[in-house]
Amino acid sequence: MKILVVCGNGLGSSFIMELNVKKALAELGKVAEVTHTDLASAKAEKADIYIGAEDIVHQLGEERGHIVSIVNMMSISEIKLKLKSLL
């Protein structure tokens, strides 16, 4: 399973969220490939789950895999809650 963390520029915020997604997965006892990128690059990448801030991630379009919007990228509990049913 591949999870792609998306942000506007693909730098700081998506990297922090990538680390938090990895922590959430570890707490759930799940394993997945997790990487981060910017919105433009994400449109060309294939993933099972796309995760990011609502205003960014929904710009990917409906034809993608599962799209998960996060309100607080620092909240491990929110990330776990939203990913749990998809894993």
PDB file of N, CA, C and O in Angstrom:
ATOM      1  N   MET A   1       0.844  -1.170   0.000  1.00  0.00           N
ATOM      2  CA  MET A   1       0.000   0.000   0.000  1.00  0.00           C
ATOM      3  C   MET A   1       0.891   1.235   0.000  1.00  0.00           C
ATOM      4  O   MET A   1       1.895   1.292   0.710  1.00  0.00           O
ATOM      5  N   LYS A   2       0.511   2.217  -0.802  1.00  0.00           N
ATOM      6  CA  LYS A   2       1.256   3.471  -0.880  1.00  0.00           C
ATOM      7  C   LYS A   2       0.373   4.622  -0.439  1.00  0.00           C
ATOM      8  O   LYS A   2      -0.761   4.769  -0.896  1.00  0.00           O
ATOM      9  N   ILE A   3       0.913   5.440   0.461  1.00  0.00           N
ATOM     10  CA  ILE A   3       0.233   6.635   0.931  1.00  0.00           C
ATOM     11  C   ILE A   3       1.065   7.832   0.496  1.00  0.00           C
ATOM     12  O   ILE A   3       2.265   7.892   0.765  1.00  0.00           O
ATOM     13  N   LEU A   4       0.436   8.773  -0.170  1.00  0.00           N
ATOM     14  CA  LEU A   4       1.119   9.970  -0.652  1.00  0.00           C
ATOM     15  C   LEU A   4       0.585  11.182   0.102  1.00  0.00           C
ATOM     16  O   LEU A   4      -0.602  11.498   0.022  1.00  0.00           O
ATOM     17  N   VAL A   5       1.460  11.853   0.829  1.00  0.00           N
ATOM     18  CA  VAL A   5       1.102  13.064   1.572  1.00  0.00           C
ATOM     19  C   VAL A   5       1.331  14.260   0.648  1.00  0.00           C
ATOM     20  O   VAL A   5       2.411  14.419   0.079  1.00  0.00           O
ATOM     21  N   VAL A   6       0.308  15.096   0.506  1.00  0.00           N
ATOM     22  CA  VAL A   6       0.329  16.178  -0.477  1.00  0.00           C
ATOM     23  C   VAL A   6       0.197  17.535   0.209  1.00  0.00           C
ATOM     24  O   VAL A   6      -0.620  17.711   1.113  1.00  0.00           O
ATOM     25  N   CYS A   7       1.016  18.495  -0.237  1.00  0.00           N
ATOM     26  CA  CYS A   7       0.835  19.882   0.188  1.00  0.00           C
ATOM     27  C   CYS A   7       1.095  20.787  -1.005  1.00  0.00           C
ATOM     28  O   CYS A   7       1.506  20.319  -2.067  1.00  0.00           O
ATOM     29  N   GLY A   8       0.861  22.056  -0.835  1.00  0.00           N
ATOM     30  CA  GLY A   8       0.987  22.998  -1.937  1.00  0.00           C
ATOM     31  C   GLY A   8       2.359  23.028  -2.570  1.00  0.00           C
ATOM     32  O   GLY A   8       2.475  23.068  -3.795  1.00  0.00           O
ATOM     33  N   ASN A   9       3.410  23.009  -1.752  1.00  0.00           N
ATOM     34  CA  ASN A   9       4.766  23.096  -2.275  1.00  0.00           C
ATOM     35  C   ASN A   9       5.572  21.814  -2.120  1.00  0.00           C
ATOM     36  O   ASN A   9       6.647  21.690  -2.706  1.00  0.00           O
ATOM     37  N   GLY A  10       5.076  20.861  -1.343  1.00  0.00           N
ATOM     38  CA  GLY A  10       5.778  19.589  -1.174  1.00  0.00           C
ATOM     39  C   GLY A  10       7.004  19.671  -0.295  1.00  0.00           C
ATOM     40  O   GLY A  10       7.899  18.832  -0.399  1.00  0.00           O
ATOM     41  N   LEU A  11       7.060  20.666   0.568  1.00  0.00           N
ATOM     42  CA  LEU A  11       8.240  20.837   1.404  1.00  0.00           C
ATOM     43  C   LEU A  11       7.913  20.580   2.871  1.00  0.00           C
ATOM     44  O   LEU A  11       7.651  19.440   3.254  1.00  0.00           O
ATOM     45  N   GLY A  12       7.925  21.588   3.663  1.00  0.00           N
ATOM     46  CA  GLY A  12       7.825  21.454   5.114  1.00  0.00           C
ATOM     47  C   GLY A  12       6.582  20.785   5.652  1.00  0.00           C
ATOM     48  O   GLY A  12       6.677  19.806   6.392  1.00  0.00           O
ATOM     49  N   SER A  13       5.424  21.294   5.294  1.00  0.00           N
ATOM     50  CA  SER A  13       4.204  20.753   5.908  1.00  0.00           C
ATOM     51  C   SER A  13       3.940  19.312   5.503  1.00  0.00           C
ATOM     52  O   SER A  13       3.489  18.518   6.329  1.00  0.00           O
ATOM     53  N   SER A  14       4.207  18.956   4.260  1.00  0.00           N
ATOM     54  CA  SER A  14       3.974  17.565   3.860  1.00  0.00           C
ATOM     55  C   SER A  14       5.006  16.636   4.488  1.00  0.00           C
ATOM     56  O   SER A  14       4.699  15.474   4.757  1.00  0.00           O
ATOM     57  N   PHE A  15       6.215  17.117   4.726  1.00  0.00           N
ATOM     58  CA  PHE A  15       7.225  16.291   5.390  1.00  0.00           C
ATOM     59  C   PHE A  15       6.832  16.026   6.839  1.00  0.00           C
ATOM     60  O   PHE A  15       6.954  14.901   7.324  1.00  0.00           O
ATOM     61  N   ILE A  16       6.358  17.066   7.530  1.00  0.00           N
ATOM     62  CA  ILE A  16       5.903  16.893   8.912  1.00  0.00           C
ATOM     63  C   ILE A  16       4.723  15.930   8.952  1.00  0.00           C
ATOM     64  O   ILE A  16       4.663  15.050   9.811  1.00  0.00           O
ATOM     65  N   MET A  17       3.785  16.098   8.022  1.00  0.00           N
ATOM     66  CA  MET A  17       2.632  15.205   7.996  1.00  0.00           C
ATOM     67  C   MET A  17       3.053  13.780   7.648  1.00  0.00           C
ATOM     68  O   MET A  17       2.483  12.827   8.179  1.00  0.00           O
ATOM     69  N   GLU A  18       4.034  13.618   6.771  1.00  0.00           N
ATOM     70  CA  GLU A  18       4.546  12.274   6.453  1.00  0.00           C
ATOM     71  C   GLU A  18       5.047  11.587   7.720  1.00  0.00           C
ATOM     72  O   GLU A  18       4.738  10.420   7.957  1.00  0.00           O
ATOM     73  N   LEU A  19       5.815  12.303   8.532  1.00  0.00           N
ATOM     74  CA  LEU A  19       6.318  11.736   9.783  1.00  0.00           C
ATOM     75  C   LEU A  19       5.168  11.351  10.712  1.00  0.00           C
ATOM     76  O   LEU A  19       5.220  10.310  11.367  1.00  0.00           O
ATOM     77  N   ASN A  20       4.129  12.192  10.769  1.00  0.00           N
ATOM     78  CA  ASN A  20       2.976  11.900  11.626  1.00  0.00           C
ATOM     79  C   ASN A  20       2.153  10.735  11.095  1.00  0.00           C
ATOM     80  O   ASN A  20       1.607   9.962  11.881  1.00  0.00           O
ATOM     81  N   VAL A  21       2.053  10.596   9.783  1.00  0.00           N
ATOM     82  CA  VAL A  21       1.362   9.440   9.207  1.00  0.00           C
ATOM     83  C   VAL A  21       2.125   8.164   9.563  1.00  0.00           C
ATOM     84  O   VAL A  21       1.512   7.152   9.905  1.00  0.00           O
ATOM     85  N   LYS A  22       3.441   8.204   9.488  1.00  0.00           N
ATOM     86  CA  LYS A  22       4.250   7.033   9.856  1.00  0.00           C
ATOM     87  C   LYS A  22       4.063   6.679  11.328  1.00  0.00           C
ATOM     88  O   LYS A  22       3.985   5.500  11.674  1.00  0.00           O
ATOM     89  N   LYS A  23       3.989   7.690  12.203  1.00  0.00           N
ATOM     90  CA  LYS A  23       3.740   7.441  13.624  1.00  0.00           C
ATOM     91  C   LYS A  23       2.360   6.823  13.826  1.00  0.00           C
ATOM     92  O   LYS A  23       2.204   5.884  14.607  1.00  0.00           O
ATOM     93  N   ALA A  24       1.364   7.348  13.128  1.00  0.00           N
ATOM     94  CA  ALA A  24       0.003   6.827  13.243  1.00  0.00           C
ATOM     95  C   ALA A  24      -0.058   5.380  12.784  1.00  0.00           C
ATOM     96  O   ALA A  24      -0.696   4.549  13.430  1.00  0.00           O
ATOM     97  N   LEU A  25       0.598   5.073  11.678  1.00  0.00           N
ATOM     98  CA  LEU A  25       0.627   3.693  11.176  1.00  0.00           C
ATOM     99  C   LEU A  25       1.278   2.762  12.185  1.00  0.00           C
ATOM    100  O   LEU A  25       0.791   1.657  12.422  1.00  0.00           O
ATOM    101  N   ALA A  26       2.377   3.206  12.778  1.00  0.00           N
ATOM    102  CA  ALA A  26       3.063   2.381  13.778  1.00  0.00           C
ATOM    103  C   ALA A  26       2.150   2.108  14.970  1.00  0.00           C
ATOM    104  O   ALA A  26       2.106   0.987  15.475  1.00  0.00           O
ATOM    105  N   GLU A  27       1.425   3.127  15.418  1.00  0.00           N
ATOM    106  CA  GLU A  27       0.495   2.951  16.539  1.00  0.00           C
ATOM    107  C   GLU A  27      -0.647   2.012  16.184  1.00  0.00           C
ATOM    108  O   GLU A  27      -1.180   1.321  17.053  1.00  0.00           O
ATOM    109  N   LEU A  28      -1.028   1.985  14.903  1.00  0.00           N
ATOM    110  CA  LEU A  28      -2.089   1.085  14.446  1.00  0.00           C
ATOM    111  C   LEU A  28      -1.553  -0.306  14.125  1.00  0.00           C
ATOM    112  O   LEU A  28      -2.330  -1.224  13.863  1.00  0.00           O
ATOM    113  N   GLY A  29      -0.237  -0.465  14.142  1.00  0.00           N
ATOM    114  CA  GLY A  29       0.370  -1.750  13.811  1.00  0.00           C
ATOM    115  C   GLY A  29       0.286  -2.066  12.326  1.00  0.00           C
ATOM    116  O   GLY A  29       0.236  -3.236  11.946  1.00  0.00           O
ATOM    117  N   LYS A  30       0.271  -1.045  11.485  1.00  0.00           N
ATOM    118  CA  LYS A  30       0.154  -1.211  10.033  1.00  0.00           C
ATOM    119  C   LYS A  30       1.439  -0.756   9.351  1.00  0.00           C
ATOM    120  O   LYS A  30       2.193   0.058   9.883  1.00  0.00           O
ATOM    121  N   VAL A  31       1.667  -1.304   8.160  1.00  0.00           N
ATOM    122  CA  VAL A  31       2.850  -0.957   7.381  1.00  0.00           C
ATOM    123  C   VAL A  31       2.403  -0.459   6.014  1.00  0.00           C
ATOM    124  O   VAL A  31       1.532  -1.056   5.382  1.00  0.00           O
ATOM    125  N   ALA A  32       3.002   0.632   5.565  1.00  0.00           N
ATOM    126  CA  ALA A  32       2.711   1.183   4.239  1.00  0.00           C
ATOM    127  C   ALA A  32       3.905   2.014   3.795  1.00  0.00           C
ATOM    128  O   ALA A  32       4.684   2.490   4.621  1.00  0.00           O
ATOM    129  N   GLU A  33       4.041   2.181   2.501  1.00  0.00           N
ATOM    130  CA  GLU A  33       5.042   3.090   1.958  1.00  0.00           C
ATOM    131  C   GLU A  33       4.440   4.490   2.027  1.00  0.00           C
ATOM    132  O   GLU A  33       3.356   4.730   1.495  1.00  0.00           O
ATOM    133  N   VAL A  34       5.143   5.413   2.682  1.00  0.00           N
ATOM    134  CA  VAL A  34       4.641   6.777   2.848  1.00  0.00           C
ATOM    135  C   VAL A  34       5.678   7.748   2.290  1.00  0.00           C
ATOM    136  O   VAL A  34       6.843   7.730   2.689  1.00  0.00           O
ATOM    137  N   THR A  35       5.239   8.591   1.368  1.00  0.00           N
ATOM    138  CA  THR A  35       6.112   9.626   0.818  1.00  0.00           C
ATOM    139  C   THR A  35       5.331  10.936   0.762  1.00  0.00           C
ATOM    140  O   THR A  35       4.115  10.951   0.952  1.00  0.00           O
ATOM    141  N   HIS A  36       6.036  12.033   0.502  1.00  0.00           N
ATOM    142  CA  HIS A  36       5.371  13.338   0.404  1.00  0.00           C
ATOM    143  C   HIS A  36       5.778  14.022  -0.894  1.00  0.00           C
ATOM    144  O   HIS A  36       6.846  13.771  -1.452  1.00  0.00           O
ATOM    145  N   THR A  37       4.884  14.897  -1.353  1.00  0.00           N
ATOM    146  CA  THR A  37       5.145  15.622  -2.593  1.00  0.00           C
ATOM    147  C   THR A  37       4.268  16.859  -2.668  1.00  0.00           C
ATOM    148  O   THR A  37       3.418  17.093  -1.808  1.00  0.00           O
ATOM    149  N   ASP A  38       4.488  17.642  -3.708  1.00  0.00           N
ATOM    150  CA  ASP A  38       3.658  18.817  -3.938  1.00  0.00           C
ATOM    151  C   ASP A  38       2.436  18.439  -4.775  1.00  0.00           C
ATOM    152  O   ASP A  38       2.387  17.356  -5.358  1.00  0.00           O
ATOM    153  N   LEU A  39       1.465  19.324  -4.828  1.00  0.00           N
ATOM    154  CA  LEU A  39       0.202  19.060  -5.513  1.00  0.00           C
ATOM    155  C   LEU A  39       0.399  18.739  -6.990  1.00  0.00           C
ATOM    156  O   LEU A  39      -0.192  17.785  -7.497  1.00  0.00           O
ATOM    157  N   ALA A  40       1.209  19.511  -7.678  1.00  0.00           N
ATOM    158  CA  ALA A  40       1.410  19.282  -9.117  1.00  0.00           C
ATOM    159  C   ALA A  40       2.010  17.909  -9.389  1.00  0.00           C
ATOM    160  O   ALA A  40       1.574  17.215 -10.307  1.00  0.00           O
ATOM    161  N   SER A  41       2.995  17.513  -8.609  1.00  0.00           N
ATOM    162  CA  SER A  41       3.621  16.195  -8.793  1.00  0.00           C
ATOM    163  C   SER A  41       2.678  15.068  -8.403  1.00  0.00           C
ATOM    164  O   SER A  41       2.704  13.995  -9.005  1.00  0.00           O
ATOM    165  N   ALA A  42       1.847  15.309  -7.399  1.00  0.00           N
ATOM    166  CA  ALA A  42       0.915  14.278  -6.937  1.00  0.00           C
ATOM    167  C   ALA A  42      -0.068  13.874  -8.025  1.00  0.00           C
ATOM    168  O   ALA A  42      -0.515  12.729  -8.075  1.00  0.00           O
ATOM    169  N   LYS A  43      -0.398  14.813  -8.889  1.00  0.00           N
ATOM    170  CA  LYS A  43      -1.343  14.511  -9.970  1.00  0.00           C
ATOM    171  C   LYS A  43      -0.778  13.486 -10.947  1.00  0.00           C
ATOM    172  O   LYS A  43      -1.532  12.849 -11.683  1.00  0.00           O
ATOM    173  N   ALA A  44       0.534  13.323 -10.959  1.00  0.00           N
ATOM    174  CA  ALA A  44       1.177  12.364 -11.864  1.00  0.00           C
ATOM    175  C   ALA A  44       1.596  11.082 -11.153  1.00  0.00           C
ATOM    176  O   ALA A  44       2.103  10.164 -11.797  1.00  0.00           O
ATOM    177  N   GLU A  45       1.396  11.001  -9.842  1.00  0.00           N
ATOM    178  CA  GLU A  45       1.811   9.829  -9.080  1.00  0.00           C
ATOM    179  C   GLU A  45       0.609   8.970  -8.723  1.00  0.00           C
ATOM    180  O   GLU A  45      -0.492   9.473  -8.499  1.00  0.00           O
ATOM    181  N   LYS A  46       0.843   7.667  -8.676  1.00  0.00           N
ATOM    182  CA  LYS A  46      -0.194   6.700  -8.312  1.00  0.00           C
ATOM    183  C   LYS A  46      -0.009   6.310  -6.854  1.00  0.00           C
ATOM    184  O   LYS A  46       1.093   5.956  -6.435  1.00  0.00           O
ATOM    185  N   ALA A  47      -1.074   6.374  -6.092  1.00  0.00           N
ATOM    186  CA  ALA A  47      -1.058   5.962  -4.692  1.00  0.00           C
ATOM    187  C   ALA A  47      -2.409   5.355  -4.342  1.00  0.00           C
ATOM    188  O   ALA A  47      -3.407   5.590  -5.023  1.00  0.00           O
ATOM    189  N   ASP A  48      -2.423   4.574  -3.276  1.00  0.00           N
ATOM    190  CA  ASP A  48      -3.685   4.008  -2.788  1.00  0.00           C
ATOM    191  C   ASP A  48      -4.462   5.031  -1.977  1.00  0.00           C
ATOM    192  O   ASP A  48      -5.690   5.086  -2.025  1.00  0.00           O
ATOM    193  N   ILE A  49      -3.711   5.852  -1.220  1.00  0.00           N
ATOM    194  CA  ILE A  49      -4.326   6.875  -0.376  1.00  0.00           C
ATOM    195  C   ILE A  49      -3.555   8.176  -0.561  1.00  0.00           C
ATOM    196  O   ILE A  49      -2.325   8.200  -0.512  1.00  0.00           O
ATOM    197  N   TYR A  50      -4.301   9.255  -0.773  1.00  0.00           N
ATOM    198  CA  TYR A  50      -3.727  10.602  -0.830  1.00  0.00           C
ATOM    199  C   TYR A  50      -4.209  11.314   0.415  1.00  0.00           C
ATOM    200  O   TYR A  50      -5.402  11.291   0.719  1.00  0.00           O
ATOM    201  N   ILE A  51      -3.303  11.945   1.139  1.00  0.00           N
ATOM    202  CA  ILE A  51      -3.672  12.606   2.381  1.00  0.00           C
ATOM    203  C   ILE A  51      -3.066  14.008   2.421  1.00  0.00           C
ATOM    204  O   ILE A  51      -1.919  14.215   2.025  1.00  0.00           O
ATOM    205  N   GLY A  52      -3.855  14.958   2.902  1.00  0.00           N
ATOM    206  CA  GLY A  52      -3.362  16.332   2.991  1.00  0.00           C
ATOM    207  C   GLY A  52      -4.446  17.248   3.525  1.00  0.00           C
ATOM    208  O   GLY A  52      -5.536  16.803   3.885  1.00  0.00           O
ATOM    209  N   ALA A  53      -4.132  18.528   3.571  1.00  0.00           N
ATOM    210  CA  ALA A  53      -5.108  19.530   4.000  1.00  0.00           C
ATOM    211  C   ALA A  53      -6.254  19.575   2.995  1.00  0.00           C
ATOM    212  O   ALA A  53      -6.045  19.413   1.793  1.00  0.00           O
ATOM    213  N   GLU A  54      -7.458  19.795   3.495  1.00  0.00           N
ATOM    214  CA  GLU A  54      -8.656  19.731   2.657  1.00  0.00           C
ATOM    215  C   GLU A  54      -8.584  20.640   1.436  1.00  0.00           C
ATOM    216  O   GLU A  54      -8.977  20.231   0.344  1.00  0.00           O
ATOM    217  N   ASP A  55      -8.093  21.855   1.601  1.00  0.00           N
ATOM    218  CA  ASP A  55      -8.049  22.795   0.478  1.00  0.00           C
ATOM    219  C   ASP A  55      -7.065  22.371  -0.599  1.00  0.00           C
ATOM    220  O   ASP A  55      -7.173  22.820  -1.740  1.00  0.00           O
ATOM    221  N   ILE A  56      -6.120  21.527  -0.265  1.00  0.00           N
ATOM    222  CA  ILE A  56      -5.114  21.059  -1.226  1.00  0.00           C
ATOM    223  C   ILE A  56      -5.505  19.711  -1.829  1.00  0.00           C
ATOM    224  O   ILE A  56      -5.556  19.557  -3.049  1.00  0.00           O
ATOM    225  N   VAL A  57      -5.780  18.746  -0.968  1.00  0.00           N
ATOM    226  CA  VAL A  57      -5.934  17.363  -1.425  1.00  0.00           C
ATOM    227  C   VAL A  57      -7.139  17.161  -2.338  1.00  0.00           C
ATOM    228  O   VAL A  57      -7.111  16.286  -3.204  1.00  0.00           O
ATOM    229  N   HIS A  58      -8.179  17.940  -2.164  1.00  0.00           N
ATOM    230  CA  HIS A  58      -9.356  17.775  -3.017  1.00  0.00           C
ATOM    231  C   HIS A  58      -9.155  18.342  -4.420  1.00  0.00           C
ATOM    232  O   HIS A  58     -10.001  18.147  -5.294  1.00  0.00           O
ATOM    233  N   GLN A  59      -8.058  19.033  -4.640  1.00  0.00           N
ATOM    234  CA  GLN A  59      -7.739  19.517  -5.976  1.00  0.00           C
ATOM    235  C   GLN A  59      -7.192  18.397  -6.867  1.00  0.00           C
ATOM    236  O   GLN A  59      -6.978  18.597  -8.063  1.00  0.00           O
ATOM    237  N   LEU A  60      -6.969  17.232  -6.284  1.00  0.00           N
ATOM    238  CA  LEU A  60      -6.461  16.098  -7.065  1.00  0.00           C
ATOM    239  C   LEU A  60      -7.514  15.540  -8.012  1.00  0.00           C
ATOM    240  O   LEU A  60      -7.174  14.993  -9.061  1.00  0.00           O
ATOM    241  N   GLY A  61      -8.767  15.669  -7.661  1.00  0.00           N
ATOM    242  CA  GLY A  61      -9.838  15.135  -8.497  1.00  0.00           C
ATOM    243  C   GLY A  61     -10.354  13.815  -7.976  1.00  0.00           C
ATOM    244  O   GLY A  61      -9.682  13.141  -7.195  1.00  0.00           O
ATOM    245  N   GLU A  62     -11.517  13.454  -8.395  1.00  0.00           N
ATOM    246  CA  GLU A  62     -12.210  12.258  -7.911  1.00  0.00           C
ATOM    247  C   GLU A  62     -11.670  10.948  -8.467  1.00  0.00           C
ATOM    248  O   GLU A  62     -11.935   9.889  -7.898  1.00  0.00           O
ATOM    249  N   GLU A  63     -10.929  10.992  -9.550  1.00  0.00           N
ATOM    250  CA  GLU A  63     -10.468   9.754 -10.187  1.00  0.00           C
ATOM    251  C   GLU A  63      -9.298   9.109  -9.452  1.00  0.00           C
ATOM    252  O   GLU A  63      -8.837   8.042  -9.858  1.00  0.00           O
ATOM    253  N   ARG A  64      -8.820   9.714  -8.410  1.00  0.00           N
ATOM    254  CA  ARG A  64      -7.700   9.187  -7.621  1.00  0.00           C
ATOM    255  C   ARG A  64      -8.170   8.067  -6.711  1.00  0.00           C
ATOM    256  O   ARG A  64      -9.350   7.716  -6.686  1.00  0.00           O
ATOM    257  N   GLY A  65      -7.221   7.513  -5.963  1.00  0.00           N
ATOM    258  CA  GLY A  65      -7.557   6.528  -4.941  1.00  0.00           C
ATOM    259  C   GLY A  65      -8.332   7.212  -3.826  1.00  0.00           C
ATOM    260  O   GLY A  65      -9.028   8.200  -4.062  1.00  0.00           O
ATOM    261  N   HIS A  66      -8.214   6.699  -2.643  1.00  0.00           N
ATOM    262  CA  HIS A  66      -8.890   7.307  -1.496  1.00  0.00           C
ATOM    263  C   HIS A  66      -8.238   8.640  -1.165  1.00  0.00           C
ATOM    264  O   HIS A  66      -7.014   8.736  -1.075  1.00  0.00           O
ATOM    265  N   ILE A  67      -9.052   9.658  -0.986  1.00  0.00           N
ATOM    266  CA  ILE A  67      -8.561  10.991  -0.629  1.00  0.00           C
ATOM    267  C   ILE A  67      -8.980  11.287   0.801  1.00  0.00           C
ATOM    268  O   ILE A  67     -10.164  11.239   1.136  1.00  0.00           O
ATOM    269  N   VAL A  68      -7.998  11.593   1.642  1.00  0.00           N
ATOM    270  CA  VAL A  68      -8.239  11.857   3.053  1.00  0.00           C
ATOM    271  C   VAL A  68      -7.831  13.290   3.358  1.00  0.00           C
ATOM    272  O   VAL A  68      -6.687  13.681   3.127  1.00  0.00           O
ATOM    273  N   SER A  69      -8.762  14.065   3.873  1.00  0.00           N
ATOM    274  CA  SER A  69      -8.434  15.444   4.245  1.00  0.00           C
ATOM    275  C   SER A  69      -8.217  15.524   5.748  1.00  0.00           C
ATOM    276  O   SER A  69      -8.956  14.932   6.535  1.00  0.00           O
ATOM    277  N   ILE A  70      -7.196  16.263   6.122  1.00  0.00           N
ATOM    278  CA  ILE A  70      -6.814  16.411   7.519  1.00  0.00           C
ATOM    279  C   ILE A  70      -6.993  17.875   7.921  1.00  0.00           C
ATOM    280  O   ILE A  70      -6.600  18.784   7.190  1.00  0.00           O
ATOM    281  N   VAL A  71      -7.592  18.089   9.091  1.00  0.00           N
ATOM    282  CA  VAL A  71      -7.775  19.439   9.619  1.00  0.00           C
ATOM    283  C   VAL A  71      -6.522  19.873  10.382  1.00  0.00           C
ATOM    284  O   VAL A  71      -6.032  20.986  10.197  1.00  0.00           O
ATOM    285  N   ASN A  72      -6.007  18.987  11.240  1.00  0.00           N
ATOM    286  CA  ASN A  72      -4.838  19.303  12.064  1.00  0.00           C
ATOM    287  C   ASN A  72      -3.723  18.309  11.750  1.00  0.00           C
ATOM    288  O   ASN A  72      -3.747  17.178  12.236  1.00  0.00           O
ATOM    289  N   MET A  73      -2.754  18.718  10.947  1.00  0.00           N
ATOM    290  CA  MET A  73      -1.706  17.804  10.520  1.00  0.00           C
ATOM    291  C   MET A  73      -0.806  17.347  11.658  1.00  0.00           C
ATOM    292  O   MET A  73      -0.022  16.414  11.484  1.00  0.00           O
ATOM    293  N   MET A  74      -0.903  17.986  12.819  1.00  0.00           N
ATOM    294  CA  MET A  74      -0.109  17.583  13.977  1.00  0.00           C
ATOM    295  C   MET A  74      -0.835  16.555  14.839  1.00  0.00           C
ATOM    296  O   MET A  74      -0.254  16.024  15.785  1.00  0.00           O
ATOM    297  N   SER A  75      -2.082  16.271  14.528  1.00  0.00           N
ATOM    298  CA  SER A  75      -2.899  15.368  15.339  1.00  0.00           C
ATOM    299  C   SER A  75      -2.754  13.918  14.875  1.00  0.00           C
ATOM    300  O   SER A  75      -3.332  13.512  13.867  1.00  0.00           O
ATOM    301  N   ILE A  76      -1.979  13.158  15.625  1.00  0.00           N
ATOM    302  CA  ILE A  76      -1.815  11.737  15.321  1.00  0.00           C
ATOM    303  C   ILE A  76      -3.164  11.031  15.452  1.00  0.00           C
ATOM    304  O   ILE A  76      -3.479  10.142  14.662  1.00  0.00           O
ATOM    305  N   SER A  77      -3.958  11.425  16.445  1.00  0.00           N
ATOM    306  CA  SER A  77      -5.259  10.771  16.651  1.00  0.00           C
ATOM    307  C   SER A  77      -6.190  11.007  15.470  1.00  0.00           C
ATOM    308  O   SER A  77      -6.908  10.090  15.072  1.00  0.00           O
ATOM    309  N   GLU A  78      -6.201  12.206  14.900  1.00  0.00           N
ATOM    310  CA  GLU A  78      -7.041  12.469  13.727  1.00  0.00           C
ATOM    311  C   GLU A  78      -6.565  11.640  12.535  1.00  0.00           C
ATOM    312  O   GLU A  78      -7.378  11.067  11.810  1.00  0.00           O
ATOM    313  N   ILE A  79      -5.269  11.579  12.336  1.00  0.00           N
ATOM    314  CA  ILE A  79      -4.721  10.803  11.230  1.00  0.00           C
ATOM    315  C   ILE A  79      -5.086   9.333  11.386  1.00  0.00           C
ATOM    316  O   ILE A  79      -5.507   8.686  10.428  1.00  0.00           O
ATOM    317  N   LYS A  80      -4.920   8.808  12.605  1.00  0.00           N
ATOM    318  CA  LYS A  80      -5.271   7.397  12.856  1.00  0.00           C
ATOM    319  C   LYS A  80      -6.741   7.147  12.585  1.00  0.00           C
ATOM    320  O   LYS A  80      -7.098   6.167  11.931  1.00  0.00           O
ATOM    321  N   LEU A  81      -7.591   8.023  13.080  1.00  0.00           N
ATOM    322  CA  LEU A  81      -9.032   7.881  12.916  1.00  0.00           C
ATOM    323  C   LEU A  81      -9.421   7.825  11.433  1.00  0.00           C
ATOM    324  O   LEU A  81     -10.234   6.994  11.027  1.00  0.00           O
ATOM    325  N   LYS A  82      -8.836   8.713  10.641  1.00  0.00           N
ATOM    326  CA  LYS A  82      -9.218   8.810   9.235  1.00  0.00           C
ATOM    327  C   LYS A  82      -8.581   7.717   8.368  1.00  0.00           C
ATOM    328  O   LYS A  82      -9.125   7.367   7.321  1.00  0.00           O
ATOM    329  N   LEU A  83      -7.444   7.182   8.793  1.00  0.00           N
ATOM    330  CA  LEU A  83      -6.794   6.127   8.015  1.00  0.00           C
ATOM    331  C   LEU A  83      -7.259   4.731   8.393  1.00  0.00           C
ATOM    332  O   LEU A  83      -7.219   3.818   7.569  1.00  0.00           O
ATOM    333  N   LYS A  84      -7.697   4.559   9.625  1.00  0.00           N
ATOM    334  CA  LYS A  84      -8.011   3.227  10.171  1.00  0.00           C
ATOM    335  C   LYS A  84      -8.944   2.414   9.279  1.00  0.00           C
ATOM    336  O   LYS A  84      -8.696   1.232   9.040  1.00  0.00           O
ATOM    337  N   SER A  85      -9.997   3.024   8.792  1.00  0.00           N
ATOM    338  CA  SER A  85     -10.977   2.278   7.989  1.00  0.00           C
ATOM    339  C   SER A  85     -10.463   1.949   6.591  1.00  0.00           C
ATOM    340  O   SER A  85     -11.032   1.093   5.912  1.00  0.00           O
ATOM    341  N   LEU A  86      -9.393   2.617   6.149  1.00  0.00           N
ATOM    342  CA  LEU A  86      -8.868   2.402   4.807  1.00  0.00           C
ATOM    343  C   LEU A  86      -7.742   1.378   4.750  1.00  0.00           C
ATOM    344  O   LEU A  86      -7.334   0.948   3.671  1.00  0.00           O
ATOM    345  N   LEU A  87      -7.243   0.993   5.923  1.00  0.00           N
ATOM    346  CA  LEU A  87      -6.085   0.084   5.956  1.00  0.00           C
ATOM    347  C   LEU A  87      -6.488  -1.362   6.071  1.00  0.00           C
ATOM    348  O   LEU A  87      -5.627  -2.242   6.109  1.00  0.00           O
TER     349      LEU A  87
END
